């Protein structure tokens, strides 16, 4: 099993979510985040009263845990449907997961990932 996290532009969320559901991803966590962008990629400014001005842009963070067989498909989906074609599209990170337990039922690993 793998944990996959991606930051994407907010307007790309519906496309990514629908495609992940079609792939059979059982669930996902979606969070609104502000991502600091390198100077050449800055589009929008948010003021930070304590340290001056910090350049941040709004993004959506999607987190999913998937079985090995879905890893490549999920990464491809995130890259294709999450891309806006702009410099600060975001990142995809992949980490191996040792164990998963569904809180409600106690199901473990692949059983916990099914819908």
N, C-alpha and C positions, 0 to 999 in steps of 0.2 A: 504494500500500500504506500501511497505517496500523498503528501500534502502539497497542494499547488496554490500559490497566492499570486494574484495579479493586480496591478493598479492600472486602471483605464480611465478614459474621459467619461464623465457622467452620461453623456448622450449616447454612448455605446452600450450601456448596461442592458437594455431590452434585447438587443440583437444577441449579445453574449449569453444572457440568461436563457433565452428561448432555445438556442442551439445546444447549450449544456444539458438542458432538460431532454431534448431530443436524443442526445447521446446516451442518456440513462444515468446521468449524475443524480444521485439520490437527494442531495441537499447542498446548500451553500450558505455561507455567511457573507453578507454584504455590508460594508461600512463606508461612510463618507469620511474622506481624509483630505488633508492639505499636504501636498507634496512640494518640497523645496526643489527648485529647478536650477540647473547651472546657468550662469550669467547670459550665455548666448541663446538660451531657450526661454528666457523669462517673458511672460505675456501679461501677467497681472500682479499687482502689488497689494499686500495686506500689511498693515502697520502693526508693529509689536512695540508697545509702550516702553518695555524694559530695555530692549536692546537696539532700538532704532527700527529701520525698515527691513523686513525680511520678505523675499520674493517667494510666494507660495501660490500654487495653482490647485483648484479643486479637482479631486480624483475620486474614484470609487475603488475600494479594495474588495476583491472577491477571494474568498477562501473556500477550497473544496478538498476533501479527502477522497481519493479514488483508488480502486484496485489497479494492480499493475497493467491489466489489459487496456485500461482507458487513458493512461498517462499521455501517450503521444497524441491521441485524438483531442484531449482536453487542451494540451499546449497549442496544437494547431488551431483549434477553435478560438482560443484567446488571442492568438496572433492575427488571425484573419479577421474575425468579427470585432475584436477590440481595438483595431488600428484605425486611427483617424487620418493617418498620413502626415501628421505633424511631428515636430522634433520631440515634444515631451509626452508622447503617448503613454509611457509607463514601463513597467517591468513585469516579468513572470519569474517567480522563484519556485524551485521544486526541492522538496526534502523527503527523505524516507521516513515512514511512520512505523514504529514497532508494534503498536497495538491501538485499537479503538474499542470503546465500550459505549453502547447507547444507554444514556442515563435512565430513561423510562423503563426499558425492558431488560437491561443487563446483557443484551446480545453483544457478541464480540466479533471484531475484525470484519470479514466480508459480510457477515450477516447483519452487522450494525450499519453497513453502508447501503444496503438495499432499501428501496422505498417501501 
